[in-house]
Amino acid sequence: MAKKEQQAQSPELVQTKREWIESAAYFGAERFEVAGALFSETEQQPLAESHVKSRLNKYKGGV
């Protein structure tokens, strides 16, 4: 039997709404775009990078 190798995955980056807005350049976006995409999120709620990317993509008109 072949053993399944576990791939080491780095943990996903998690920051608050304010921190993501301030680091908008990380996504190649403007701060107002990130703020708009995360409008419905609370200020202190921890948000994962994948969630922010998804919301930003939808905000900019992506599917």
C-alpha positions in Angstrom: 0.0 0.0 0.0 1.2 3.5 -0.8 1.4 6.0 2.0 -0.4 9.3 1.5 2.1 12.1 2.0 0.7 15.0 3.9 1.6 18.3 2.3 2.7 21.0 4.7 0.5 24.0 4.1 1.2 27.4 5.6 -1.7 28.7 7.7 -3.9 31.2 6.0 -3.3 34.9 6.8 -6.0 36.3 9.1 -6.4 40.0 9.9 -9.1 42.4 11.0 -11.1 44.5 8.5 -9.1 47.6 9.3 -5.8 45.7 8.7 -7.0 44.4 5.3 -8.1 47.9 4.3 -4.7 49.3 5.2 -2.9 46.5 3.2 -5.0 46.9 0.1 -1.9 47.1 -2.1 -1.3 43.4 -1.2 -4.3 42.6 -3.5 -3.4 45.3 -6.1 -6.5 47.2 -5.0 -7.3 50.6 -3.6 -8.3 51.0 0.0 -11.8 52.1 -0.9 -12.3 48.9 -2.9 -11.4 46.7 0.0 -13.5 48.8 2.3 -16.5 48.5 -0.1 -16.0 44.7 -0.4 -15.9 44.3 3.4 -18.6 46.8 4.1 -20.9 44.3 5.9 -18.1 42.8 8.1 -17.6 44.0 11.6 -14.4 46.0 12.5 -12.9 43.4 14.9 -14.0 40.2 13.1 -11.0 38.1 12.0 -11.1 37.6 8.2 -9.2 35.1 6.2 -7.3 36.1 3.1 -9.3 33.8 0.9 -12.5 35.4 2.2 -11.2 38.9 1.5 -10.1 37.9 -2.0 -13.5 36.4 -2.8 -15.4 39.4 -1.6 -13.0 41.8 -3.4 -13.4 39.8 -6.6 -17.2 40.0 -6.4 -17.1 43.7 -5.5 -15.0 44.5 -8.6 -17.6 42.7 -10.8 -16.1 39.2 -10.9 -18.2 36.1 -10.6 
